[in-house]
Amino acid sequence: MTAAHPDNRRRAYWLKTLHEWHWVSSAICLVGMILFSITGFTLNHAGQIEAKPAISRLNGSLDEALRARLEQQLPAAKAQKGKAPLPVELQTWVQKHWDVSTAGHEAEWSDDEIYLSLPRPGGDAWLRLNLADGAIEYERTDRGWLSYFNDLHKGRSTGAAWSWFIDIFAAAALVFSVTGLFILKMHAGNRPFTWPMVGMGLVVPVLLALLFIH
């Protein structure tokens, strides 16, 4: 009886520790798990869920002085293989007239135009400036909230902050799964169906992949 006490205390210690890590990690990734589960379903059935994109367009014209300053900056942009941010003056013009932020994006510069792609979750946008006559146009496509959350799932055009969230969520989900596996191991002696169920969770997707995915 005495020899068994240290083993029981050790088992109780590890079981308590695993449960603490398990519930903490589950709390961290709970909302993310719900979001990724729902969007996993919607992505899997994207073909059956219709999306009607809303497209909006804006047009304008730059004054001669601003267009001349842009043409002066064209050689420097072409020296960078045609990739460079919009000049501050143009960013300010777009922000003032159309309330569109272009900061942090690189545009494509050519002899006759400047083109800026502005992808975002749930839609797309672009800006084009004709250097010859100063005509500028902006187009935005909005595919709705469902597309927005689907793009969050994929991490499409979501920025650094969301990328960090996905990494932290993935780490928390991994801790949650691994601690759950060890808790299953510690209770498996009294629950004979534990390992058959775990094995089924591995075998079923492997068989589906081998037999039905080509």
Protein Blocks (a to p, Z undefined) as FASTA:
>chain_A
ZZmmmmmmmmmmmmmmmmmmmmmmmmmmmmmmmmmmmmmmmmmmmmmmccdddddddddd
ddfklmmmmmmmmmmmmmnnopacddfklmmmmmmmnopafehiacdddfkbccddddde
hiacdddddfknopacdddddebjklmmmmmmnopanbjmlmmmmmmmmmmmmmmmmmmm
mmmmmmmmmmmklmmmmmmmmmmmmmmmmmmpZZ
